[in-house]
Amino acid sequence: MPQRPTVSSATETERKYTAGGSASLPDLTGLPRVSVVEVDTVELSAQYYDTADLRLLQSAITLRRREGGDDAGWHVKLPNGADTRTELHFPLADADGKSADEPPAELMNLLVGVRRGLPVSLAALLTTTRHRHRIRGKDETLLAEVVEDDVVAVRGGDDEEMHWQEIEVEAGSSLGRGDRSTLLDAIEERLTAAGIVRSPSPSKVHRVLGDLLPAAPELGEAARFLRDYLARELHALELSDIAVRRNEPDAIHSMRKASRRIRSALQTYADDFALGDALVDELRWFGRRLSPSRDLEVQWKRLAGHVDEIPGDRHREATKSRIDEYFSAKTGAARTAALATLDSERYLVMLRSLDDLVGGLGSTPPARSRKSALDPEKLTRSVATVAKKVDKRVARVRKAHDPHERDELMHRARKGAKRMRYAIEVIAPLHPKRTARILDRFDEFQDMLGEFQDSVVSREHLLDIVSDQGHTAESSFGLGILYRLETEVGRRQAAQLEPAWKSALGSAGKLWE
């Protein structure tokens, strides 16, 4: 039975340009490391798919079916930093050699969250005559590809054609980051001298459909801070959704962090913008559903890394074996639960509600009535209110009667400090340099609290492992050593709480004093 094709991925670094007037591509010989420039022409056709509200395009993601050239197939392009994208590739033909006319399930499943569960349809059709200039080094390694594209495009249900010319420069995959930038900058210098400048459109399909995207409404400065912050974190959550489905490292962590940032911002500024509690509750549910998968990932790595501190080879080997057995049994079930959450209707409803909130921020009747009174400095006072709550939580830790109570109170202080840090991120545009220094202090504070909490969770897992039957004397000894080490870590971090908090609070207090 033929095997089902799988999704492959690659990272591309590419810059787009447009030529004004009669500008033409300059001579590309003599560039750093360049030995030869090969020239040829290929014909390409591409069908771009999207939801009716262009959800993919709004998220800077493209889904296309391309024919012609060296990379025919189904492609998903994901943003991955300046000038860089991750391209997911799926063959045109299925396991039986048949070419699919609809987006394959493998790619559609990856995009469930971004498209909010909505179907996609043909949004644009592009045909391109591509004149390629392949720049090779002395060993014939492909250093870069400079292409002149003559493009004809039509929208999905439109007969009117659009025509334009553009130039793309893509770095070869064999180059390191520094070499890529050096070569791309050298090519750009020649293009600029020839009257060829960066394109205002990030992609061809954006040039075709970009005018259909909804414009962000004008908002006052304070509302704009919050809207931009929420929109940025919602986009981070969407990209993390895809990464989780692809089982990428740290994807769950990125997703939880984005959802926590959104939740913290909504909690802190709820009164300022007349926001309800429903979304905060849903984000809390979402975080709890993802928590086991991330915690197990962190703890497995942490405890396995501490095994070397156990004396004796036999003790280390037996303990490492027990740790691996314990976590491998749990991580599979946790990942299954996390994926079930991402596939749930409740999750999609939460995303749609976040879309509505970001798009309608500042338009609710209570918010409109106090719009003139809502100045950015009022948001700073909301941060001060959170700071007072965290200060009280830190003070309670000192009064704890036993280690268990201390651990619980430290965890509450940690959650409050995270909320405060994310609230400061929202108002960073008010005082960029000052907030950058403050956030550096909070990073140090959060690192200390995170190390403490990891030690607490490690001790819980170690007790759980010990409770299992079938331990050898060697593994029992090793697990006991690890428990003692984690207890000492917790004690040291708890002793740093008050001075670390005073430093972070003293830095943040300059915002409202």
C-alpha positions in Angstrom: 0.0 0.0 0.0 1.5 3.4 -1.0 2.6 5.6 1.8 0.7 8.9 2.4 2.9 11.9 1.5 4.1 14.0 4.5 4.5 17.7 5.0 8.1 19.0 4.7 9.4 22.4 5.7 12.2 24.8 4.8 13.2 28.3 5.8 13.5 31.0 3.1 15.0 34.5 3.4 13.6 36.7 0.6 13.3 40.4 -0.2 10.8 41.9 -2.7 11.4 44.9 -4.9 9.6 47.0 -7.4 11.2 48.8 -10.4 10.2 52.4 -11.1 9.9 53.7 -14.6 12.4 52.1 -17.0 14.7 50.7 -14.3 16.2 47.3 -15.2 18.1 44.7 -13.4 21.7 45.6 -13.0 24.8 43.5 -13.6 25.1 40.9 -10.8 28.7 39.7 -11.4 31.5 40.8 -9.2 29.4 40.4 -6.0 31.1 38.8 -2.9 31.9 35.1 -3.4 30.1 35.1 -6.8 31.6 32.9 -9.6 28.9 32.6 -12.2 25.3 33.8 -12.8 23.0 31.4 -14.7 20.0 32.7 -16.5 16.8 30.9 -17.5 13.0 31.4 -17.7 10.2 29.3 -16.2 6.4 29.6 -16.3 4.5 29.3 -13.0 0.9 29.3 -12.1 -0.5 29.5 -8.5 -3.9 29.2 -7.0 -4.3 31.0 -3.6 -6.9 29.9 -1.1 -8.3 31.7 1.9 -11.4 32.0 4.0 -14.2 34.4 2.9 -12.9 37.0 5.4 -9.3 36.5 4.3 -8.3 35.2 7.7 -5.0 33.7 6.4 -4.0 36.9 4.6 -4.8 38.9 7.8 -2.3 36.7 9.6 0.4 37.1 6.9 0.0 33.4 6.0 -0.5 32.1 2.4 -1.9 28.8 1.2 -1.3 28.0 -2.5 -1.2 25.3 -5.1 1.7 25.9 -7.5 2.5 24.3 -10.8 5.8 24.8 -12.7 9.3 25.5 -11.6 11.4 23.4 -9.2 9.0 23.4 -6.2 5.6 22.5 -7.6 3.2 21.5 -4.9 0.9 22.8 -2.1 2.6 25.4 0.0 1.9 27.2 3.3 4.1 30.2 4.0 4.4 31.3 7.6 6.1 34.5 8.9 9.3 33.9 10.7 11.0 37.2 11.3 12.2 40.0 9.1 12.5 38.9 5.4 12.2 35.3 6.5 9.4 32.8 6.2 8.9 29.1 6.9 7.5 27.2 3.9 5.6 24.0 4.4 5.4 21.8 1.3 3.1 19.0 0.4 3.3 17.2 -3.0 0.7 17.8 -5.7 0.1 14.1 -6.1 -1.3 11.8 -3.4 -0.1 8.3 -2.5 -1.9 6.9 -5.6 -0.3 9.5 -7.9 -3.5 11.6 -8.3 -3.2 15.3 -8.2 -5.5 17.0 -5.7 -7.5 20.0 -6.7 -8.5 20.9 -3.1 -6.1 21.8 -0.2 -4.8 18.6 1.4 -6.2 17.6 4.8 -2.6 17.7 6.3 -2.3 21.4 5.6 -5.9 22.3 6.4 -5.5 20.6 9.8 -2.5 22.7 10.6 -4.5 25.8 9.8 -7.6 25.0 11.8 -7.0 27.7 14.4 -5.8 30.4 12.1 -8.9 30.0 9.8 -11.1 29.7 12.9 -12.5 26.4 11.6 -13.9 28.1 8.5 -13.6 26.5 5.0 -11.3 28.0 2.3 -12.0 28.7 -1.3 -10.1 30.0 -4.3 -9.2 33.6 -3.6 -6.8 34.5 -6.4 -5.1 33.0 -9.5 -1.7 34.1 -10.6 0.4 33.3 -13.6 4.1 34.3 -13.6 6.8 34.4 -16.3 9.9 34.2 -14.2 13.3 35.2 -15.5 15.8 33.6 -13.0 19.3 34.7 -12.3 21.0 32.0 -10.2 24.1 33.3 -8.5 26.6 30.5 -7.7 29.9 30.4 -5.9 33.2 28.8 -7.0 32.0 25.3 -5.9 28.7 25.8 -7.8 26.8 26.3 -4.5 23.6 28.4 -5.0 24.3 31.6 -3.1 21.1 33.5 -4.2 18.4 33.6 -6.8 17.4 37.0 -8.3 14.2 36.8 -10.3 12.3 39.2 -12.5 8.6 38.3 -12.4 6.0 39.4 -15.0 2.7 38.7 -13.1 -0.9 38.4 -14.3 -3.5 38.0 -11.5 -7.2 37.7 -11.1 -9.3 37.5 -8.0 -11.3 34.4 -7.3 -14.6 35.5 -8.7 -13.3 38.4 -10.9 -12.5 38.4 -14.6 -10.5 41.7 -14.5 -6.7 41.1 -14.8 -4.0 42.8 -12.9 -0.5 43.2 -14.4 2.8 44.1 -12.8 6.5 43.4 -12.6 8.5 42.8 -9.5 11.9 41.5 -8.5 12.6 38.9 -5.7 15.9 38.1 -4.2 16.2 34.9 -2.2 19.3 33.8 -0.3 20.6 30.3 -0.8 19.8 27.8 1.9 23.4 26.8 2.4 24.5 30.3 3.6 24.7 31.1 7.3 22.7 34.0 8.7 25.6 36.5 8.5 26.6 35.5 5.0 22.9 35.8 3.9 22.6 39.3 5.2 26.0 40.4 3.6 25.1 39.0 0.2 21.5 40.3 0.3 22.7 43.8 1.3 25.3 43.8 -1.5 22.6 42.9 -4.0 20.2 45.5 -2.6 22.9 48.2 -2.9 23.1 47.5 -6.7 19.4 47.4 -7.1 18.9 50.7 -5.3 21.6 52.3 -7.5 19.5 51.1 -10.5 16.3 52.7 -9.2 14.8 49.5 -7.8 13.3 49.8 -4.3 11.7 47.6 -1.7 8.1 46.6 -2.5 5.4 47.9 -0.2 3.6 44.6 -0.6 4.9 41.7 1.5 3.6 39.1 -1.1 2.0 38.8 -4.5 -1.3 37.7 -3.1 -1.3 40.7 -0.7 -0.9 42.9 -3.7 -4.0 41.3 -5.3 -6.2 41.1 -2.2 -4.7 43.6 0.3 -7.3 46.3 -0.4 -10.0 44.0 0.8 -8.6 43.7 4.3 -10.5 45.6 7.0 -8.7 48.8 8.1 -8.0 49.2 11.8 -10.3 51.9 13.2 -8.7 55.0 14.6 -8.4 54.9 18.4 -7.2 57.1 21.1 -3.6 56.5 22.3 -4.5 54.4 25.3 -6.9 52.1 23.4 -4.4 51.8 20.6 -1.7 50.6 23.0 -4.0 47.8 24.3 -5.4 46.9 20.8 -1.9 46.6 19.3 -0.7 44.5 22.2 -3.6 42.1 22.1 -3.4 41.8 18.3 0.3 41.0 18.4 -0.1 38.4 21.1 -3.2 36.9 19.3 -1.0 36.5 16.2 1.7 34.9 18.3 -0.9 32.5 19.6 -2.0 31.6 16.1 1.5 30.8 14.9 2.1 28.8 18.1 -1.1 26.8 17.3 0.5 25.7 14.0 3.8 24.9 15.8 2.1 22.8 18.4 0.3 20.8 15.7 3.7 20.2 14.0 5.1 19.2 17.4 7.9 21.8 17.3 10.1 22.4 20.4 8.8 24.9 22.9 5.6 25.5 20.9 3.3 24.8 23.9 5.4 27.2 25.9 5.0 30.0 23.3 1.3 29.4 23.1 0.8 29.5 26.9 2.9 32.7 27.1 0.8 34.4 24.5 -2.5 33.4 26.1 -1.2 34.5 29.6 -0.2 37.9 28.2 -3.6 38.4 26.7 -5.3 37.3 29.9 -3.1 39.5 32.1 -3.8 42.6 29.9 -7.5 42.0 30.0 -7.5 41.6 33.8 -5.4 44.7 34.4 -7.3 47.0 32.1 -10.8 45.6 32.4 -12.1 48.6 34.3 -10.4 51.1 31.9 -12.2 49.6 28.9 -15.4 48.2 30.3 -14.3 44.6 29.6 -16.1 41.6 31.0 -14.7 38.5 32.7 -15.9 35.8 30.3 -12.8 35.9 28.1 -10.5 35.9 31.0 -12.2 32.7 32.3 -11.8 31.1 28.9 -8.2 32.0 28.6 -7.6 30.5 32.1 -9.3 27.3 31.0 -7.2 27.2 27.9 -4.0 27.7 29.9 -4.9 24.9 32.3 -5.6 22.5 29.4 -2.1 23.2 27.9 -0.3 23.2 31.2 0.4 19.4 31.7 2.1 19.1 28.3 4.4 22.0 28.9 5.2 21.1 32.6 6.1 17.5 31.7 8.4 18.7 28.9 10.2 21.1 31.3 10.4 18.7 34.2 11.7 15.8 32.2 14.5 17.9 30.8 15.2 19.4 34.3 15.4 16.1 36.2 17.3 14.3 33.5 19.8 17.1 33.6 20.3 16.8 37.3 21.0 13.0 37.2 24.7 13.7 36.8 24.7 15.1 40.4 23.9 11.6 41.8 27.1 9.8 43.0 27.8 6.4 41.4 27.2 5.2 37.8 24.7 2.4 38.8 22.7 4.9 40.8 22.7 7.4 37.9 21.7 4.9 35.3 18.9 3.4 37.4 17.5 6.8 38.2 17.7 8.1 34.7 15.8 5.0 33.5 13.0 5.5 36.0 12.7 9.2 35.1 12.5 8.4 31.4 10.0 5.7 31.9 7.8 7.9 34.0 7.8 11.0 31.7 7.5 9.1 28.5 4.3 7.4 29.7 2.8 10.8 30.6 3.9 13.1 27.8 2.0 11.2 25.0 -1.3 11.4 26.9 -0.7 15.1 27.7 0.1 16.0 24.0 -3.1 14.1 22.9 -5.1 16.2 25.4 -3.5 19.4 24.2 -4.3 18.6 20.6 -7.9 17.8 21.5 -8.2 21.2 23.1 -6.9 22.9 19.9 -9.5 20.9 17.9 -12.4 21.7 20.2 -15.2 24.1 19.3 -14.7 25.9 22.6 -11.2 26.9 21.6 -12.4 28.2 18.2 -15.2 30.2 20.0 -12.5 31.7 22.3 -10.5 32.8 19.3 -13.5 34.3 17.6 -14.3 36.2 20.8 -10.8 37.5 20.9 -11.2 38.7 17.3 -14.4 40.5 18.2 -12.7 42.1 21.2 -9.7 43.3 19.4 -11.7 44.6 16.4 -14.3 46.4 18.6 -12.0 47.7 21.3 -13.1 51.2 22.4 -16.5 50.9 20.7 -18.6 49.6 23.6 -21.0 52.2 25.1 -19.2 52.5 28.4 -15.9 52.9 26.7 -17.2 55.6 24.4 -18.7 57.6 27.2 -15.4 57.9 29.0 -13.2 58.0 26.0 -12.1 61.6 26.6 -11.1 60.8 30.2 -9.1 57.7 29.2 -5.6 59.0 28.9 -2.5 56.8 28.7 -1.3 57.8 32.2 -4.5 56.2 33.6 -3.2 52.9 32.3 -0.1 53.4 34.3 -2.2 53.9 37.4 -3.8 50.5 36.7 -0.3 48.9 36.7 0.3 50.6 40.1 -2.9 48.9 41.4 -1.5 45.5 40.4 1.8 46.3 42.0 0.1 46.9 45.4 -1.6 43.5 45.2 1.7 41.8 44.4 3.4 43.6 47.2 0.8 42.2 49.6 1.3 38.7 48.3 5.1 38.9 48.8 4.6 40.1 52.3 2.4 37.1 53.1 5.2 34.7 52.1 7.3 36.0 55.0 4.5 35.0 57.4 4.1 31.5 56.1 4.0 28.8 58.9 5.4 25.9 56.9 7.1 25.1 53.6 3.9 23.9 51.9 2.1 27.2 52.7 5.2 29.1 51.6 5.2 27.3 48.3 1.5 28.1 47.7 2.1 31.8 48.5 5.2 32.1 46.4 3.2 30.7 43.5 0.5 33.3 44.0 3.2 36.0 44.1 4.7 34.7 40.9 1.4 34.8 39.1 0.8 38.3 40.2 4.3 39.4 39.1 3.7 37.9 35.7 0.5 39.8 35.4 2.2 43.0 36.3 5.1 42.4 33.9 2.7 41.8 31.0 0.7 44.9 32.0 3.8 47.0 31.7 4.5 45.6 28.3 1.2 47.1 27.1 2.2 50.6 28.1 5.8 50.3 26.8 5.2 52.8 24.0 4.6 55.5 26.6 8.2 55.2 28.0 10.2 52.9 25.8 13.6 53.2 27.4 12.3 53.3 30.9 10.1 50.3 30.5 12.9 48.3 28.8 15.0 48.7 32.0 12.0 47.8 34.1 11.3 44.7 32.1 14.9 43.6 32.4 14.5 43.8 36.2 11.3 41.8 36.0 13.0 39.2 33.8 15.5 38.6 36.7 12.7 38.5 39.2 10.6 36.1 37.1 13.6 33.8 36.5 14.1 33.5 40.2 10.4 32.8 40.8 10.3 30.4 37.9 13.3 28.4 39.2 11.5 28.2 42.6 8.3 27.0 41.1 10.1 24.4 38.9 11.7 23.1 42.1 8.3 22.7 43.7 6.9 20.8 40.7 10.0 18.7 40.5 9.5 17.5 44.1 5.9 16.6 43.3 7.0 14.5 40.4 9.8 12.9 42.3 7.3 11.8 45.0 5.0 10.5 42.3 7.8 8.5 40.8 8.8 7.1 44.2 5.2 6.0 44.9 5.4 3.6 41.9 6.1 0.0 42.6 9.2 -1.9 41.5 12.0 0.5 42.5 15.5 -0.8 43.0 17.7 0.4 45.8 19.8 2.3 43.3 16.9 4.3 41.8 15.4 4.9 45.2 18.7 6.4 46.4 19.0 8.5 43.3 15.5 9.9 43.5 16.1 10.8 47.1 19.2 12.7 46.2 17.3 14.6 43.6 14.5 15.4 46.0 17.1 16.8 48.5 18.7 18.9 45.8 15.4 20.4 44.7 14.4 21.2 48.3 17.7 23.1 48.6 17.0 25.0 45.3 13.6 26.0 46.6 15.0 27.2 49.9 17.7 29.4 48.2 15.2 30.9 45.8 12.7 31.7 48.6 15.4 33.6 50.5 15.8 35.9 47.5 12.2 36.8 47.2 12.0 40.0 49.2 15.2 41.7 47.9 14.4 40.7 44.3 10.9 42.1 44.6 12.1 45.3 46.1 14.5 45.8 43.2 11.8 45.1 40.6 9.2 47.2 42.4 11.6 50.1 42.9 12.3 50.1 39.2 8.6 49.9 38.1 7.6 52.6 40.6 9.3 55.2 38.5 6.4 54.8 36.1 3.8 56.3 38.5 5.8 58.2 41.1 
